[in-house]
Amino acid sequence: MNAVTVQVRRVRANADLELPRYQSELAAGLDLRADLDASLTLAPLERSMVPTGLALELPAGFEGQVRPRSGLAARAGLTVLNAPGTIDADYRGEVKVLLVNLSSQPVTVARGDRIAQLVVAPVTQATLVEVTSLSETARGSAGFGSTGGAGTLNVAEASLLR
């Protein structure tokens, strides 16, 4: 298993919350906790930036991916709105999680609740080269749904998006 060192700084004086950690030996994500002074209740479809109380120094060539916790999404309908959120290696501010309540009931987040997971992953930067044409492929320019879906939504699928 590959390992990388990430420096972490608490942005508040209180250090009662444990640092993010893996919940199992082969887990991909470190659990991030809510560093709130008071509980936060999100109404249905409401979103909020929830502080973690932590700032990171990721090594060059790595990013932090902030992802939803599947159990929290399944139980409470809370998820990360911009999943995965990206923490760039040169960002030194506090990590905040953009949570959204997709349930039909209010959901309360308390201090210390595990609200998201952080996956540290390598990144590759690309060099873009402008050209006048691209090579041909069997798929060509066929877009959404062209590799197996119908390409259009049926009535049942469309109702799920409302």
C-alpha positions as a Markdown table, in Angstrom:
| # | Residue | x | y | z |
|---|---|---|---|---|
| 1 | Met | 0.0 | 0.0 | 0.0 |
| 2 | Asn | 1.3 | 3.5 | -0.9 |
| 3 | Ala | 1.5 | 6.1 | 1.8 |
| 4 | Val | 2.0 | 9.8 | 1.7 |
| 5 | Thr | 2.5 | 12.3 | 4.5 |
| 6 | Val | 0.0 | 15.2 | 4.8 |
| 7 | Gln | 0.7 | 17.9 | 7.3 |
| 8 | Val | -2.5 | 19.1 | 9.2 |
| 9 | Arg | -3.0 | 22.2 | 11.3 |
| 10 | Arg | -5.9 | 22.9 | 13.6 |
| 11 | Val | -7.4 | 26.3 | 12.8 |
| 12 | Arg | -9.0 | 26.8 | 16.2 |
| 13 | Ala | -7.5 | 26.6 | 19.7 |
| 14 | Asn | -9.8 | 23.7 | 20.8 |
| 15 | Ala | -8.3 | 20.3 | 20.1 |
| 16 | Asp | -11.1 | 18.1 | 21.4 |
| 17 | Leu | -11.9 | 16.6 | 18.0 |
| 18 | Glu | -9.8 | 13.7 | 16.9 |
| 19 | Leu | -7.8 | 14.1 | 13.7 |
| 20 | Pro | -9.3 | 12.4 | 10.6 |
| 21 | Arg | -8.5 | 8.7 | 10.5 |
| 22 | Tyr | -9.3 | 5.6 | 8.5 |
| 23 | Gln | -12.1 | 3.6 | 10.0 |
| 24 | Ser | -10.7 | 0.3 | 8.7 |
| 25 | Glu | -7.4 | -1.1 | 7.6 |
| 26 | Leu | -8.1 | -0.8 | 3.8 |
| 27 | Ala | -10.4 | 2.2 | 3.9 |
| 28 | Ala | -9.7 | 4.7 | 1.1 |
| 29 | Gly | -11.0 | 7.8 | 2.9 |
| 30 | Leu | -10.3 | 9.6 | 6.2 |
| 31 | Asp | -13.4 | 10.7 | 8.0 |
| 32 | Leu | -13.8 | 14.4 | 8.4 |
| 33 | Arg | -15.7 | 15.8 | 11.4 |
| 34 | Ala | -17.9 | 18.9 | 11.9 |
| 35 | Asp | -16.1 | 21.5 | 13.9 |
| 36 | Leu | -19.2 | 23.5 | 15.0 |
| 37 | Asp | -19.7 | 25.7 | 18.1 |
| 38 | Ala | -23.5 | 24.8 | 18.0 |
| 39 | Ser | -25.5 | 22.2 | 16.2 |
| 40 | Leu | -26.6 | 23.1 | 12.7 |
| 41 | Thr | -30.0 | 22.0 | 11.3 |
| 42 | Leu | -30.4 | 21.8 | 7.5 |
| 43 | Ala | -34.0 | 22.0 | 6.2 |
| 44 | Pro | -34.9 | 19.9 | 3.1 |
| 45 | Leu | -32.8 | 21.1 | 0.1 |
| 46 | Glu | -30.8 | 23.5 | 2.3 |
| 47 | Arg | -27.0 | 23.6 | 2.0 |
| 48 | Ser | -24.3 | 24.9 | 4.3 |
| 49 | Met | -20.5 | 25.1 | 4.4 |
| 50 | Val | -19.6 | 23.0 | 7.4 |
| 51 | Pro | -16.1 | 23.7 | 8.9 |
| 52 | Thr | -13.8 | 20.9 | 9.8 |
| 53 | Gly | -11.4 | 23.0 | 11.9 |
| 54 | Leu | -8.4 | 21.7 | 9.8 |
| 55 | Ala | -6.1 | 23.1 | 7.2 |
| 56 | Leu | -3.9 | 20.7 | 5.2 |
| 57 | Glu | -0.6 | 20.8 | 3.4 |
| 58 | Leu | -0.8 | 18.2 | 0.7 |
| 59 | Pro | 2.4 | 17.4 | -1.1 |
| 60 | Ala | 2.9 | 18.6 | -4.7 |
| 61 | Gly | 1.3 | 16.1 | -7.1 |
| 62 | Phe | -1.6 | 15.2 | -4.8 |
| 63 | Glu | -5.1 | 16.5 | -4.1 |
| 64 | Gly | -7.6 | 16.0 | -1.4 |
| 65 | Gln | -11.0 | 14.7 | -2.7 |
| 66 | Val | -13.9 | 15.5 | -0.3 |
| 67 | Arg | -16.6 | 12.8 | -0.8 |
| 68 | Pro | -19.9 | 11.9 | 0.8 |
| 69 | Arg | -20.2 | 9.3 | 3.5 |
| 70 | Ser | -22.4 | 6.6 | 2.1 |
| 71 | Gly | -24.1 | 5.8 | 5.4 |
| 72 | Leu | -24.9 | 9.4 | 6.1 |
| 73 | Ala | -26.4 | 9.8 | 2.7 |
| 74 | Ala | -28.5 | 6.6 | 3.0 |
| 75 | Arg | -29.6 | 7.3 | 6.6 |
| 76 | Ala | -30.1 | 11.0 | 6.6 |
| 77 | Gly | -30.1 | 12.2 | 3.0 |
| 78 | Leu | -27.0 | 14.4 | 3.6 |
| 79 | Thr | -24.4 | 14.5 | 0.9 |
| 80 | Val | -21.6 | 16.6 | -0.4 |
| 81 | Leu | -23.1 | 19.0 | -3.0 |
| 82 | Asn | -19.9 | 19.4 | -5.1 |
| 83 | Ala | -18.7 | 15.8 | -4.8 |
| 84 | Pro | -16.0 | 15.3 | -5.1 |
| 85 | Gly | -14.8 | 18.6 | -3.8 |
| 86 | Thr | -11.1 | 19.3 | -4.6 |
| 87 | Ile | -8.5 | 20.5 | -2.2 |
| 88 | Asp | -5.5 | 21.7 | -4.2 |
| 89 | Ala | -2.0 | 21.1 | -2.9 |
| 90 | Asp | -1.4 | 24.9 | -2.7 |
| 91 | Tyr | -4.5 | 25.6 | -0.6 |
| 92 | Arg | -3.8 | 26.4 | 3.0 |
| 93 | Gly | -7.2 | 27.6 | 4.3 |
| 94 | Glu | -9.7 | 25.7 | 6.4 |
| 95 | Val | -11.3 | 22.6 | 4.8 |
| 96 | Lys | -15.0 | 23.1 | 4.7 |
| 97 | Val | -17.6 | 20.6 | 3.5 |
| 98 | Leu | -20.5 | 21.8 | 1.4 |
| 99 | Leu | -23.3 | 19.6 | 2.7 |
| 100 | Val | -26.8 | 19.5 | 1.3 |
| 101 | Asn | -29.9 | 17.9 | 2.8 |
| 102 | Leu | -31.6 | 15.9 | 0.0 |
| 103 | Ser | -34.2 | 14.3 | 2.4 |
| 104 | Ser | -37.7 | 15.5 | 3.0 |
| 105 | Gln | -37.0 | 16.1 | 6.8 |
| 106 | Pro | -34.7 | 18.5 | 8.6 |
| 107 | Val | -31.3 | 17.0 | 9.5 |
| 108 | Thr | -29.2 | 18.2 | 12.4 |
| 109 | Val | -25.4 | 18.1 | 12.3 |
| 110 | Ala | -23.6 | 18.2 | 15.7 |
| 111 | Arg | -20.0 | 19.0 | 16.7 |
| 112 | Gly | -17.8 | 16.0 | 16.0 |
| 113 | Asp | -20.2 | 14.2 | 13.6 |
| 114 | Arg | -18.5 | 12.5 | 10.8 |
| 115 | Ile | -19.7 | 14.4 | 7.8 |
| 116 | Ala | -17.6 | 13.5 | 4.8 |
| 117 | Gln | -14.5 | 11.5 | 3.8 |
| 118 | Leu | -11.2 | 12.8 | 2.5 |
| 119 | Val | -9.4 | 10.7 | -0.1 |
| 120 | Val | -5.8 | 11.8 | -0.9 |
| 121 | Ala | -5.0 | 11.0 | -4.5 |
| 122 | Pro | -2.3 | 11.7 | -7.1 |
| 123 | Val | -2.9 | 14.1 | -9.9 |
| 124 | Thr | -1.5 | 14.6 | -13.3 |
| 125 | Gln | -1.4 | 18.1 | -14.9 |
| 126 | Ala | -2.0 | 18.1 | -18.7 |
| 127 | Thr | -0.5 | 20.2 | -21.4 |
| 128 | Leu | -3.2 | 21.3 | -23.8 |
| 129 | Val | -2.2 | 21.5 | -27.5 |
| 130 | Glu | -4.7 | 23.2 | -29.8 |
| 131 | Val | -5.3 | 21.4 | -33.1 |
| 132 | Thr | -7.7 | 21.9 | -36.0 |
| 133 | Ser | -9.0 | 18.3 | -36.0 |
| 134 | Leu | -9.1 | 15.2 | -33.8 |
| 135 | Ser | -8.6 | 11.6 | -34.6 |
| 136 | Glu | -11.7 | 9.6 | -35.6 |
| 137 | Thr | -13.2 | 6.9 | -33.3 |
| 138 | Ala | -16.2 | 4.6 | -33.6 |
| 139 | Arg | -18.1 | 6.7 | -31.1 |
| 140 | Gly | -17.2 | 10.0 | -32.7 |
| 141 | Ser | -19.1 | 12.9 | -31.1 |
| 142 | Ala | -22.1 | 10.9 | -29.7 |
| 143 | Gly | -22.7 | 12.2 | -26.2 |
| 144 | Phe | -24.9 | 11.5 | -23.3 |
| 145 | Gly | -26.3 | 7.9 | -23.3 |
| 146 | Ser | -24.5 | 7.0 | -26.5 |
| 147 | Thr | -22.7 | 4.0 | -25.0 |
| 148 | Gly | -25.7 | 2.0 | -23.8 |
| 149 | Gly | -28.4 | 4.4 | -22.7 |
| 150 | Ala | -31.3 | 5.7 | -24.8 |
| 151 | Gly | -29.9 | 9.2 | -24.8 |
| 152 | Thr | -33.2 | 10.7 | -23.7 |
| 153 | Leu | -35.0 | 10.5 | -20.4 |
| 154 | Asn | -38.3 | 8.6 | -20.1 |
| 155 | Val | -41.1 | 10.0 | -18.0 |
| 156 | Ala | -40.1 | 8.1 | -14.8 |
| 157 | Glu | -36.5 | 9.1 | -15.0 |
| 158 | Ala | -37.4 | 12.8 | -15.6 |
| 159 | Ser | -39.6 | 12.8 | -12.5 |
| 160 | Leu | -36.6 | 11.7 | -10.4 |
| 161 | Leu | -34.9 | 14.9 | -11.5 |
| 162 | Arg | -37.6 | 17.2 | -10.2 |
